[in-house]
């Protein structure tokens, strides 16, 4: 598998974005967002998304240069419209505004509609945590491209509808819990499809509702589905997804799932940012988090186990390895970037094989 340093990959992706129609700010923010996702092990939200993004720019569906539009604003709330601009760019703007409001009032709530794919939710929780704030963020697919069926159903009705909770503190940085309400992210299935590989068992169903490991089954006509998270209690995962659908699609003024949906386009988003200095206090929060972390990590462990994982730990460990050894990309996704570079006239950096 090709391996490349995060710095080289980010410079390459930034060049591709600039040649593909993004402005300087968009190229800087989006390239860092995508490469950071790879660095942290979230390859489904990493550079494999770039051909899709720039394809949408070329088609005029993703509107390069668009900025966040404020539809309604109060001292504690913002309703925004991303105008189908780059999702990461409009979300950075939204988060900065909400962090400022929360600093003054203690809490701020925001919604966003018509944002192109916003990427990894944990990125925005980390922005809040860097300012000592807690956050809750969730997203739906703006009514498009459903992938998950309710338990017992054969056709998709909802997206993978991720939810993220972030808290500052922690011995090695903030705690960020970021997961889809489905058994796997759609992007992880797409990675396997592009790479010509099978997905692990227990994640997707074929159009007849039978288990399959063939990623192509998800994208057929009729389509297969991704299972809700929860295993034998998957109704809980689908129930959480259903609530996320309403928080994002209905509160934002955007769209919930509907019949005959269009292809993937972007997200509606629901955000809460909380400044602890207006509640129990910053020092109290950090002290409690420190004590809680020590208490949980010091649990007696079963034989053969030598480490307890808390939210954000897998990402930090993966980032440590990939900063040292480089980011590995499967052959199929790397070749898609090479083809994009050839089309745009961008030099391809050297990689280690």
Residue frames as qw, qx, qy, qz and C-alpha x, y, z in Angstrom:
[[0.000, 0.887, 0.462, 0.000, 0.00, 0.00, 0.00],
 [0.359, 0.589, -0.059, 0.721, 1.32, 3.50, -0.82],
 [0.505, -0.669, -0.373, 0.398, 2.42, 5.48, 2.25],
 [0.290, 0.615, 0.071, 0.730, 2.88, 9.26, 2.41],
 [0.258, -0.172, -0.495, 0.812, 3.58, 11.80, 5.16],
 [0.047, 0.765, 0.599, -0.230, 0.66, 13.89, 6.36],
 [0.076, -0.694, 0.100, 0.709, 2.49, 17.09, 5.32],
 [0.083, -0.175, 0.713, 0.673, 3.07, 15.89, 1.75],
 [0.062, 0.466, 0.867, 0.166, -0.47, 14.57, 1.47],
 [0.013, 0.789, 0.424, -0.445, -1.96, 17.84, 2.72],
 [0.046, -0.555, 0.332, 0.761, 0.10, 19.90, 0.25],
 [0.073, 0.062, 0.857, 0.506, -1.02, 17.56, -2.55],
 [0.026, 0.621, 0.782, -0.045, -4.69, 17.76, -1.55],
 [0.027, -0.749, -0.176, 0.638, -4.52, 21.54, -1.17],
 [0.047, -0.351, 0.554, 0.754, -3.09, 21.83, -4.69],
 [0.042, 0.299, 0.895, 0.327, -5.84, 19.61, -6.06],
 [0.002, 0.730, 0.605, -0.319, -8.50, 21.71, -4.38],
 [0.033, -0.654, 0.103, 0.748, -7.05, 24.96, -5.72],
 [0.010, 0.173, -0.726, -0.666, -6.90, 23.56, -9.26],
 [0.025, -0.381, -0.913, -0.146, -10.39, 22.09, -8.84],
 [0.120, -0.661, -0.419, -0.611, -12.04, 25.44, -8.11],
 [0.540, -0.700, -0.395, 0.250, -11.65, 26.05, -4.36],
 [0.100, 0.910, -0.166, 0.367, -10.35, 29.39, -3.10],
 [0.327, 0.479, -0.657, 0.481, -7.35, 29.71, -0.75],
 [0.435, -0.328, 0.525, -0.654, -9.38, 29.51, 2.47],
 [0.917, 0.044, 0.033, -0.394, -11.41, 26.54, 1.28],
 [0.776, 0.388, -0.483, 0.121, -8.34, 24.68, 0.09],
 [0.105, 0.471, -0.672, 0.562, -6.54, 25.25, 3.40],
 [0.573, -0.223, 0.471, -0.632, -9.44, 24.22, 5.65],
 [0.925, 0.149, -0.027, -0.349, -10.71, 21.29, 3.58],
 [0.665, 0.444, -0.579, 0.158, -7.26, 19.81, 2.92],
 [0.032, -0.394, 0.725, -0.564, -6.41, 19.86, 6.62],
 [0.725, -0.095, 0.313, -0.606, -9.80, 18.40, 7.51],
 [0.916, 0.253, -0.227, -0.214, -9.44, 15.49, 5.09],
 [0.555, 0.436, -0.638, 0.309, -5.83, 14.67, 5.95],
 [0.260, -0.379, 0.622, -0.633, -6.46, 14.95, 9.69],
 [0.873, -0.029, 0.117, -0.473, -9.26, 12.41, 9.28],
 [0.853, 0.319, -0.406, 0.071, -6.77, 10.00, 7.68],
 [0.213, 0.521, -0.634, 0.530, -4.18, 10.79, 10.33],
 [0.461, -0.277, 0.544, -0.644, -6.63, 9.87, 13.08],
 [0.191, -0.007, 0.981, 0.020, -7.73, 6.66, 11.36],
 [0.489, 0.548, 0.500, -0.459, -11.06, 7.90, 9.98],
 [0.249, -0.145, 0.667, 0.687, -10.16, 7.07, 6.37],
 [0.196, 0.590, 0.767, 0.160, -13.84, 7.08, 5.40],
 [0.015, 0.952, 0.263, -0.154, -13.83, 10.86, 5.95],
 [0.468, -0.553, 0.324, 0.608, -10.36, 11.46, 4.55],
 [0.042, 0.501, -0.462, -0.731, -8.83, 12.10, 1.14],
 [0.218, 0.222, 0.909, 0.278, -10.94, 9.40, -0.52],
 [0.203, 0.746, 0.542, -0.330, -13.70, 12.05, -0.47],
 [0.102, -0.567, 0.221, 0.787, -11.77, 14.48, -2.67],
 [0.074, 0.065, 0.754, 0.649, -12.70, 13.09, -6.12],
 [0.044, -0.649, -0.759, -0.026, -16.36, 13.25, -5.05],
 [0.134, -0.746, -0.227, 0.612, -16.02, 16.83, -3.78],
 [0.076, -0.457, 0.395, 0.793, -14.32, 18.12, -6.91],
 [0.078, 0.272, 0.853, 0.439, -16.67, 16.16, -9.13],
 [0.043, -0.758, -0.626, 0.181, -19.53, 17.98, -7.43],
 [0.122, -0.666, 0.059, 0.733, -17.76, 21.33, -7.94],
 [0.112, -0.132, 0.683, 0.710, -17.40, 20.57, -11.63],
 [0.023, -0.481, -0.837, -0.262, -21.08, 19.68, -11.86],
 [0.132, -0.425, -0.043, -0.894, -22.03, 22.93, -10.09],
 [0.656, -0.521, -0.521, -0.165, -23.65, 21.05, -7.19],
 [0.610, -0.534, -0.225, 0.540, -21.01, 21.97, -4.60],
 [0.222, 0.930, 0.139, 0.257, -20.69, 25.75, -4.78],
 [0.666, -0.071, -0.159, 0.725, -17.06, 26.77, -4.33],
 [0.165, 0.286, -0.017, 0.944, -16.72, 30.25, -2.83],
 [0.466, -0.639, -0.387, -0.474, -20.03, 30.22, -0.97],
 [0.113, 0.267, -0.621, 0.728, -20.02, 31.40, 2.65],
 [0.145, -0.422, -0.831, 0.332, -22.24, 30.81, 5.66],
 [0.191, -0.443, -0.255, -0.838, -25.45, 32.81, 5.45],
 [0.017, 0.133, 0.733, -0.667, -27.19, 33.74, 8.73],
 [0.220, -0.459, -0.696, -0.506, -30.94, 33.17, 8.44],
 [0.501, -0.768, -0.198, -0.348, -31.83, 34.04, 12.02],
 [0.520, 0.192, -0.550, 0.624, -29.78, 35.01, 15.07],
 [0.523, -0.806, -0.157, -0.229, -30.45, 35.61, 18.74],
 [0.191, -0.804, 0.521, -0.214, -27.95, 36.16, 21.57],
 [0.565, -0.355, 0.735, -0.117, -27.79, 32.37, 22.07],
 [0.723, 0.260, 0.638, 0.035, -28.71, 30.83, 18.71],
 [0.150, 0.518, -0.479, -0.692, -27.85, 30.88, 15.01],
 [0.778, 0.375, 0.499, -0.074, -29.78, 29.35, 12.14],
 [0.085, -0.619, 0.506, 0.595, -27.44, 29.12, 9.17],
 [0.833, 0.512, 0.162, -0.135, -27.52, 28.23, 5.49],
 [0.595, -0.397, 0.504, 0.484, -24.38, 26.74, 3.96],
 [0.470, 0.719, -0.138, -0.493, -25.62, 27.54, 0.43],
 [0.968, 0.217, 0.102, 0.079, -24.09, 24.20, -0.66],
 [0.195, 0.839, -0.489, 0.138, -20.59, 25.57, -0.08],
 [0.545, 0.248, -0.753, 0.272, -17.73, 23.41, 1.19],
 [0.684, -0.591, -0.394, -0.164, -19.11, 21.89, 4.39],
 [0.700, -0.256, -0.307, 0.592, -15.90, 22.20, 6.39],
 [0.236, 0.257, -0.002, 0.937, -15.57, 25.90, 5.60],
 [0.397, -0.546, -0.224, -0.703, -19.08, 26.88, 6.63],
 [0.781, -0.481, -0.397, 0.041, -18.88, 24.67, 9.74],
 [0.569, -0.045, -0.275, 0.774, -15.66, 26.35, 10.88],
 [0.066, -0.376, -0.061, -0.922, -17.41, 29.71, 10.56],
 [0.638, -0.523, -0.355, -0.439, -20.45, 28.42, 12.47],
 [0.779, -0.331, -0.418, 0.329, -18.37, 26.90, 15.27],
 [0.384, 0.112, -0.208, 0.893, -16.33, 30.07, 15.77],
 [0.291, -0.446, -0.144, -0.834, -19.54, 32.10, 16.09],
 [0.759, -0.474, -0.375, -0.241, -21.10, 29.64, 18.56],
 [0.697, -0.136, -0.405, 0.576, -17.95, 29.45, 20.67],
 [0.122, 0.257, -0.125, 0.951, -18.00, 33.24, 20.98],
 [0.532, -0.468, -0.233, -0.667, -21.67, 33.22, 21.99],
 [0.822, -0.349, -0.447, 0.058, -21.18, 30.42, 24.53],
 [0.514, 0.074, -0.373, 0.769, -18.29, 32.31, 26.09],
 [0.136, -0.293, 0.089, -0.942, -20.66, 35.20, 26.82],
 [0.661, -0.257, -0.091, -0.699, -23.86, 33.33, 27.66],
 [0.528, -0.300, 0.744, -0.278, -22.77, 29.87, 28.80],
 [0.563, 0.208, 0.794, 0.099, -24.52, 27.99, 26.02],
 [0.337, 0.498, -0.282, -0.748, -25.14, 28.48, 22.30],
 [0.661, 0.251, 0.707, -0.029, -27.13, 26.45, 19.82],
 [0.207, 0.522, -0.419, -0.714, -26.79, 26.41, 16.07],
 [0.760, 0.315, 0.566, -0.041, -28.32, 24.71, 13.08],
 [0.011, 0.510, -0.549, -0.662, -27.07, 24.48, 9.54],
 [0.764, 0.418, 0.472, -0.133, -28.82, 23.45, 6.35],
 [0.679, 0.731, 0.011, 0.063, -27.59, 23.06, 2.76],
 [0.249, -0.764, 0.577, 0.147, -24.01, 22.32, 3.78],
 [0.759, 0.388, -0.516, -0.082, -22.02, 20.06, 1.50],
 [0.880, -0.199, -0.398, 0.166, -20.43, 17.09, 3.30],
 [0.252, -0.908, 0.213, -0.260, -18.98, 18.49, 6.55],
 [0.476, 0.459, -0.696, 0.280, -16.54, 15.64, 7.21],
 [0.545, -0.153, -0.742, 0.360, -15.59, 14.34, 10.65],
 [0.388, -0.819, -0.276, -0.318, -17.79, 15.72, 13.46],
 [0.750, -0.477, -0.178, 0.423, -14.96, 15.30, 15.96],
 [0.464, 0.305, 0.067, 0.829, -13.08, 18.10, 14.21],
 [0.177, -0.660, -0.156, -0.713, -15.64, 20.61, 15.45],
 [0.748, -0.628, -0.216, -0.017, -15.83, 19.16, 18.95],
 [0.741, -0.111, -0.095, 0.655, -12.06, 19.60, 19.10],
 [0.170, 0.535, 0.086, 0.823, -12.47, 23.27, 18.18],
 [0.514, -0.723, -0.144, -0.439, -14.77, 23.76, 21.17],
 [0.865, -0.412, -0.160, 0.238, -12.56, 21.71, 23.50],
 [0.599, 0.247, -0.088, 0.757, -9.54, 23.83, 22.54],
 [0.104, -0.550, 0.042, -0.828, -11.42, 26.75, 24.08],
 [0.037, -0.085, 0.787, -0.609, -12.27, 24.73, 27.21],
 [0.595, 0.078, 0.107, -0.793, -15.85, 24.06, 26.08],
 [0.440, 0.112, 0.889, -0.059, -18.08, 21.01, 25.81],
 [0.407, 0.302, -0.342, -0.791, -20.15, 20.31, 22.70],
 [0.579, 0.238, 0.773, -0.106, -22.80, 18.06, 21.18],
 [0.284, 0.483, -0.420, -0.714, -22.97, 17.84, 17.40],
 [0.578, 0.187, 0.794, 0.016, -25.04, 15.65, 15.09],
 [0.227, 0.412, -0.431, -0.770, -25.82, 15.53, 11.38],
 [0.736, 0.325, 0.576, -0.147, -28.19, 13.94, 8.88],
 [0.458, 0.013, 0.618, 0.640, -27.93, 13.64, 5.10],
 [0.218, 0.326, -0.078, -0.916, -30.36, 16.44, 4.23],
 [0.746, 0.322, 0.292, -0.504, -32.89, 13.84, 3.11],
 [0.623, 0.580, -0.452, -0.267, -30.61, 12.37, 0.44],
 [0.532, 0.399, -0.744, 0.073, -28.92, 8.98, -0.05],
 [0.741, -0.454, 0.301, -0.393, -30.46, 6.90, 2.75],
 [0.400, 0.434, -0.806, 0.029, -28.38, 3.86, 3.71],
 [0.026, -0.085, 0.885, -0.457, -29.95, 2.38, 6.86],
 [0.515, -0.344, -0.594, -0.514, -33.23, 0.46, 7.15],
 [0.565, -0.455, 0.367, -0.582, -35.27, 0.16, 10.35],
 [0.247, -0.222, 0.935, -0.126, -34.98, -3.22, 12.04],
 [0.529, 0.342, 0.759, -0.166, -36.93, -5.68, 9.90],
 [0.481, 0.782, 0.059, -0.393, -36.98, -3.42, 6.84],
 [0.801, 0.151, 0.410, 0.409, -35.40, -4.18, 3.45],
 [0.409, 0.700, 0.192, 0.553, -35.06, -0.65, 2.06],
 [0.413, -0.080, -0.308, 0.854, -33.02, 2.24, 3.46],
 [0.127, -0.854, -0.479, -0.159, -34.85, 5.08, 5.14],
 [0.301, -0.944, 0.072, 0.118, -32.21, 7.11, 7.03],
 [0.464, 0.714, -0.462, 0.248, -28.56, 8.08, 6.64],
 [0.713, -0.030, -0.571, 0.407, -25.80, 6.91, 8.97],
 [0.334, -0.834, -0.157, -0.410, -26.62, 10.01, 11.09],
 [0.613, 0.090, -0.514, 0.593, -23.51, 10.54, 13.24],
 [0.423, -0.875, -0.122, -0.202, -23.45, 12.08, 16.71],
 [0.593, 0.297, -0.400, 0.633, -20.47, 13.51, 18.57],
 [0.497, -0.856, -0.129, -0.056, -19.91, 14.61, 22.18],
 [0.596, 0.423, -0.325, 0.601, -16.73, 16.45, 23.12],
 [0.558, -0.820, -0.120, 0.047, -15.30, 17.38, 26.52],
 [0.269, 0.789, -0.443, 0.330, -12.12, 19.33, 27.34],
 [0.579, -0.593, 0.509, -0.231, -9.56, 17.92, 29.76],
 [0.990, 0.132, -0.009, 0.042, -7.97, 14.50, 29.87],
 [0.645, -0.555, 0.330, 0.409, -4.36, 13.60, 30.49],
 [0.460, -0.071, 0.592, 0.658, -3.60, 13.40, 26.77],
 [0.109, -0.027, -0.385, -0.916, -6.17, 15.85, 25.44],
 [0.564, 0.011, 0.160, -0.810, -9.94, 16.15, 25.09],
 [0.381, 0.144, 0.911, -0.062, -12.37, 13.26, 25.07],
 [0.448, 0.323, -0.270, -0.789, -14.23, 13.10, 21.75],
 [0.476, 0.173, 0.859, -0.076, -16.86, 10.42, 21.14],
 [0.399, 0.486, -0.281, -0.725, -17.75, 10.48, 17.44],
 [0.272, 0.008, 0.950, 0.150, -19.71, 7.67, 15.83],
 [0.418, -0.057, -0.502, -0.755, -22.37, 6.93, 13.27],
 [0.640, -0.086, 0.475, -0.598, -25.65, 5.46, 14.47],
 [0.895, 0.295, -0.224, -0.249, -25.13, 2.64, 11.94],
 [0.935, -0.260, 0.161, 0.177, -22.92, -0.43, 12.26],
 [0.617, -0.115, 0.279, 0.727, -20.35, 1.20, 9.97],
 [0.125, 0.663, -0.056, -0.736, -19.87, 4.48, 8.13],
 [0.757, 0.603, 0.223, -0.114, -21.01, 4.52, 4.50],
 [0.256, 0.861, -0.432, -0.084, -17.58, 5.85, 3.56],
 [0.401, -0.450, 0.798, 0.003, -15.94, 2.71, 4.92],
 [0.746, 0.323, 0.580, -0.047, -18.10, 0.60, 2.63],
 [0.520, 0.847, -0.029, -0.102, -17.21, 2.91, -0.27],
 [0.127, -0.746, 0.644, 0.109, -13.49, 2.51, 0.49],
 [0.585, -0.107, 0.803, 0.036, -13.87, -1.26, 0.17],
 [0.678, 0.625, 0.370, -0.112, -15.84, -0.87, -3.05],
 [0.323, 0.894, -0.289, -0.114, -13.16, 1.32, -4.64],
 [0.217, -0.613, 0.759, 0.025, -10.41, -1.00, -3.39],
 [0.706, 0.183, -0.594, -0.338, -12.22, -4.08, -4.72],
 [0.142, 0.167, -0.882, 0.417, -12.33, -5.66, -1.26],
 [0.476, -0.500, -0.697, -0.195, -15.03, -7.25, 0.89],
 [0.307, -0.618, 0.255, -0.678, -16.47, -5.57, 3.99],
 [0.010, -0.164, 0.905, -0.394, -16.30, -7.44, 7.32],
 [0.317, -0.407, -0.828, -0.220, -19.31, -9.63, 8.17],
 [0.280, -0.586, -0.653, 0.391, -22.18, -8.20, 10.20],
 [0.124, -0.362, -0.035, 0.923, -22.26, -4.71, 8.70],
 [0.368, 0.271, -0.275, -0.846, -24.42, -4.68, 5.56],
 [0.599, 0.274, 0.722, -0.213, -27.41, -6.48, 4.07],
 [0.157, 0.078, 0.696, 0.696, -28.26, -7.20, 0.43],
 [0.341, -0.112, -0.215, -0.908, -31.51, -5.90, -1.17],
 [0.659, -0.295, -0.617, -0.312, -33.39, -8.94, 0.18],
 [0.543, -0.704, 0.199, -0.413, -32.31, -8.21, 3.75],
 [0.973, -0.122, -0.095, 0.168, -29.72, -11.00, 3.89],
 [0.467, -0.756, 0.297, 0.350, -26.20, -10.57, 5.31],
 [0.782, 0.560, 0.038, 0.271, -23.49, -9.89, 2.72],
 [0.553, -0.570, 0.158, 0.586, -19.84, -8.84, 2.57],
 [0.481, 0.362, 0.459, 0.654, -20.04, -7.49, -1.00],
 [0.083, -0.460, -0.195, 0.862, -19.89, -3.66, -0.85],
 [0.086, -0.038, -0.562, -0.821, -21.44, -3.41, -4.32],
 [0.184, -0.502, -0.842, -0.069, -24.73, -4.68, -2.87],
 [0.132, -0.586, -0.414, 0.684, -25.16, -1.38, -1.00],
 [0.077, 0.487, -0.202, -0.846, -25.13, 0.63, -4.22],
 [0.144, 0.171, 0.880, 0.420, -27.29, -1.57, -6.44],
 [0.447, 0.063, -0.055, -0.891, -30.80, -1.01, -7.77],
 [0.440, -0.845, -0.106, -0.284, -32.58, -1.80, -5.56],
 [0.174, 0.663, -0.581, 0.440, -29.97, -0.94, -2.92],
 [0.656, -0.239, -0.659, 0.278, -28.83, -2.92, 0.06],
 [0.363, -0.866, -0.042, -0.342, -28.62, -1.40, 3.52],
 [0.288, 0.381, -0.666, 0.573, -26.21, -0.79, 6.39],
 [0.544, -0.485, -0.678, 0.096, -27.33, -2.29, 9.69],
 [0.293, -0.860, 0.066, -0.413, -28.13, 0.06, 12.57],
 [0.212, 0.421, -0.740, 0.479, -25.64, -0.04, 15.43],
 [0.593, -0.338, 0.363, -0.634, -26.59, -2.12, 18.44],
 [0.077, 0.180, -0.980, -0.021, -26.30, -5.74, 17.34],
 [0.157, -0.377, -0.913, -0.015, -29.19, -7.70, 18.87],
 [0.049, -0.734, -0.494, 0.465, -30.62, -4.39, 20.11],
 [0.335, 0.133, 0.389, 0.848, -30.24, -2.53, 16.83],
 [0.074, -0.795, -0.538, -0.269, -33.62, -0.85, 17.39],
 [0.407, -0.780, -0.139, 0.454, -31.75, 1.40, 19.84],
 [0.400, -0.223, 0.380, 0.803, -29.27, 2.46, 17.17],
 [0.107, 0.468, 0.617, 0.623, -32.05, 3.13, 14.70],
 [0.256, -0.838, -0.478, 0.067, -34.02, 4.99, 17.37],
 [0.400, -0.620, 0.053, 0.673, -31.05, 7.27, 18.02],
 [0.287, 0.057, 0.548, 0.783, -30.68, 7.82, 14.28],
 [0.025, -0.684, -0.656, -0.318, -34.37, 8.71, 14.03],
 [0.303, -0.854, -0.271, 0.323, -34.01, 11.37, 16.74],
 [0.396, -0.383, 0.307, 0.776, -30.87, 12.77, 15.07],
 [0.234, 0.395, 0.658, 0.597, -32.83, 12.98, 11.80],
 [0.126, -0.854, -0.487, -0.133, -35.39, 15.26, 13.44],
 [0.433, -0.727, -0.038, 0.532, -32.89, 17.38, 15.39],
 [0.364, -0.270, 0.440, 0.775, -30.97, 18.10, 12.19],
 [0.144, 0.320, 0.690, 0.633, -33.49, 18.10, 9.36],
 [0.160, -0.770, -0.598, -0.156, -36.51, 19.60, 11.11],
 [0.371, -0.782, -0.196, 0.461, -34.93, 22.15, 13.48],
 [0.414, -0.279, 0.326, 0.803, -32.57, 23.53, 10.82],
 [0.458, 0.654, 0.057, -0.599, -35.24, 24.32, 8.25],
 [0.099, 0.407, -0.801, -0.428, -33.59, 21.73, 6.02],
 [0.773, 0.065, -0.386, -0.500, -34.95, 18.29, 5.18],
 [0.626, -0.257, 0.706, -0.207, -35.61, 15.00, 6.89],
 [0.211, -0.058, 0.911, 0.349, -35.72, 11.75, 4.91],
 [0.582, 0.425, 0.164, -0.673, -38.40, 11.61, 2.21],
 [0.823, 0.266, 0.501, 0.034, -39.50, 9.30, -0.66],
 [0.709, 0.600, 0.181, 0.324, -37.50, 9.10, -3.88],
 [0.385, -0.830, 0.112, 0.388, -34.43, 10.85, -2.40],
 [0.509, 0.819, -0.265, 0.002, -31.70, 12.43, -4.55],
 [0.812, 0.190, -0.356, 0.421, -28.05, 11.29, -4.66],
 [0.583, -0.529, -0.282, 0.548, -25.76, 12.41, -1.80],
 [0.250, 0.806, 0.106, 0.526, -25.33, 16.16, -1.54],
 [0.147, 0.484, -0.434, 0.746, -24.60, 17.23, 2.03],
 [0.373, -0.285, -0.779, 0.415, -25.77, 17.66, 5.59],
 [0.358, -0.776, -0.105, -0.509, -28.11, 19.38, 7.98],
 [0.509, 0.121, -0.621, 0.583, -26.40, 19.92, 11.35],
 [0.514, -0.790, -0.199, -0.270, -27.44, 20.53, 14.96],
 [0.541, 0.286, -0.456, 0.646, -24.86, 21.95, 17.40],
 [0.503, -0.846, -0.132, -0.120, -24.75, 22.83, 21.10],
 [0.530, 0.378, -0.420, 0.633, -21.66, 24.50, 22.63],
 [0.608, -0.750, -0.254, -0.066, -21.36, 24.84, 26.42],
 [0.294, 0.598, -0.448, 0.597, -18.89, 26.98, 28.39],
 [0.655, -0.379, -0.623, 0.198, -18.43, 25.41, 31.85],
 [0.261, 0.067, -0.353, 0.896, -17.33, 28.66, 33.44],
 [0.403, -0.258, -0.072, -0.875, -21.00, 29.68, 33.52],
 [0.824, -0.280, -0.398, -0.291, -22.06, 26.39, 35.16],
 [0.854, -0.479, -0.131, 0.156, -19.99, 24.37, 37.65],
 [0.195, -0.894, 0.349, 0.202, -16.82, 26.22, 36.70],
 [0.656, 0.609, -0.445, -0.025, -13.85, 25.43, 34.47],
 [0.037, 0.526, -0.792, 0.309, -11.51, 24.30, 37.26],
 [0.661, -0.089, 0.593, -0.450, -14.18, 22.06, 38.79],
 [0.865, 0.416, -0.039, -0.278, -14.89, 20.46, 35.40],
 [0.536, 0.602, -0.583, 0.101, -11.24, 19.73, 34.70],
 [0.223, -0.426, 0.772, -0.415, -10.65, 18.40, 38.22],
 [0.785, 0.063, 0.444, -0.427, -13.63, 16.05, 37.98],
 [0.819, 0.510, -0.209, -0.160, -12.60, 14.85, 34.52],
 [0.254, 0.609, -0.720, 0.216, -9.05, 14.19, 35.72],
 [0.424, -0.260, 0.747, -0.441, -10.31, 12.17, 38.70],
 [0.850, 0.257, 0.233, -0.398, -12.84, 10.29, 36.58],
 [0.673, 0.586, -0.444, -0.079, -10.23, 9.36, 33.99],
 [0.041, 0.496, -0.814, 0.300, -7.85, 8.03, 36.65],
 [0.614, -0.082, 0.609, -0.495, -10.63, 6.04, 38.30],
 [0.867, 0.380, 0.067, -0.314, -11.78, 4.42, 35.06],
 [0.571, 0.618, -0.540, 0.024, -8.31, 3.70, 33.68],
 [0.056, -0.463, 0.805, -0.366, -7.23, 2.09, 36.97],
 [0.875, -0.084, 0.077, -0.471, -9.94, -0.58, 36.82],
 [0.539, -0.307, 0.780, 0.086, -8.70, -4.15, 37.43],
 [0.532, 0.479, -0.436, -0.545, -8.24, -5.71, 33.98],
 [0.969, 0.051, 0.172, -0.167, -8.98, -9.19, 32.71],
 [0.663, -0.327, 0.549, 0.390, -6.16, -11.52, 31.80],
 [0.559, 0.296, 0.547, 0.548, -4.57, -10.59, 28.49],
 [0.114, 0.895, 0.287, 0.322, -5.81, -6.98, 28.62],
 [0.587, -0.249, -0.190, 0.747, -3.29, -4.25, 29.39],
 [0.072, -0.010, 0.104, 0.992, -5.05, -1.08, 28.30],
 [0.185, 0.650, 0.668, -0.311, -8.42, 0.63, 28.75],
 [0.214, 0.252, 0.428, 0.841, -9.70, 2.69, 25.81],
 [0.081, 0.656, 0.470, -0.585, -11.70, 5.86, 26.39],
 [0.483, 0.811, 0.330, 0.026, -13.23, 8.18, 23.75],
 [0.219, 0.940, -0.257, -0.042, -10.51, 9.59, 21.53],
 [0.591, -0.537, 0.582, 0.156, -7.85, 7.03, 22.53],
 [0.789, 0.245, 0.499, 0.261, -7.93, 5.01, 19.27],
 [0.425, 0.881, 0.099, 0.183, -7.54, 8.20, 17.22],
 [0.215, -0.902, 0.374, 0.010, -4.61, 9.44, 19.32],
 [0.708, -0.306, 0.604, 0.202, -2.80, 6.11, 19.03],
 [0.713, 0.505, 0.415, 0.253, -3.36, 5.94, 15.28],
 [0.216, 0.969, -0.055, 0.102, -2.15, 9.53, 14.83],
 [0.460, -0.731, 0.484, 0.142, 1.06, 8.74, 16.73],
 [0.731, -0.008, 0.618, 0.290, 1.82, 5.83, 14.40],
 [0.568, 0.681, 0.388, 0.253, 0.85, 7.63, 11.18],
 [0.009, -0.984, 0.168, 0.060, 2.85, 10.75, 12.05],
 [0.479, -0.586, 0.614, 0.226, 5.91, 8.55, 12.36],
 [0.526, -0.013, 0.794, 0.306, 5.34, 6.06, 9.54],
 [0.160, 0.109, -0.477, -0.858, 3.12, 8.01, 7.17],
 [0.651, 0.241, 0.347, -0.631, -0.50, 7.58, 6.08],
 [0.229, -0.039, 0.914, 0.333, -1.20, 4.37, 4.15],
 [0.585, 0.367, 0.033, -0.722, -3.78, 4.50, 1.36],
 [0.736, 0.147, 0.660, 0.049, -5.14, 1.49, -0.46],
 [0.354, -0.061, 0.606, 0.710, -4.19, 1.19, -4.11],
 [0.163, 0.628, 0.691, 0.319, -7.67, 1.93, -5.46],
 [0.131, -0.932, -0.289, 0.176, -8.12, 5.20, -3.59],
 [0.386, -0.584, 0.304, 0.646, -4.55, 6.36, -4.30],
 [0.344, 0.153, 0.673, 0.637, -5.02, 5.71, -8.02],
 [0.072, 0.822, 0.553, 0.117, -8.23, 7.77, -7.92],
 [0.239, -0.877, 0.004, 0.417, -6.18, 10.70, -6.57],
 [0.427, -0.272, 0.549, 0.665, -3.51, 10.15, -9.23],
 [0.276, 0.506, 0.690, 0.438, -6.17, 10.26, -11.95],
 [0.074, -0.930, -0.339, 0.117, -7.58, 13.45, -10.44],
 [0.369, -0.687, 0.243, 0.576, -4.10, 14.98, -10.42],
 [0.402, 0.044, 0.655, 0.639, -3.57, 14.08, -14.07],
 [0.151, 0.734, 0.615, 0.246, -6.90, 15.63, -15.01],
 [0.174, -0.963, -0.172, 0.115, -6.05, 18.86, -13.13],
 [0.559, 0.668, -0.225, 0.437, -2.37, 19.06, -14.04],
 [0.470, -0.789, 0.313, -0.241, -1.08, 18.68, -10.48],
 [0.398, 0.488, -0.762, 0.150, 2.24, 16.99, -9.74],
 [0.886, -0.350, -0.254, -0.170, 1.90, 13.74, -7.81],
 [0.265, -0.763, 0.554, -0.203, 4.18, 13.47, -4.75],
 [0.483, 0.293, -0.824, 0.047, 6.43, 10.50, -4.25],
 [0.791, -0.416, 0.141, -0.426, 5.16, 7.75, -1.94],
 [0.133, -0.416, 0.896, -0.087, 6.72, 4.75, -0.25],
 [0.751, 0.031, -0.478, -0.454, 5.44, 1.43, -1.48]]
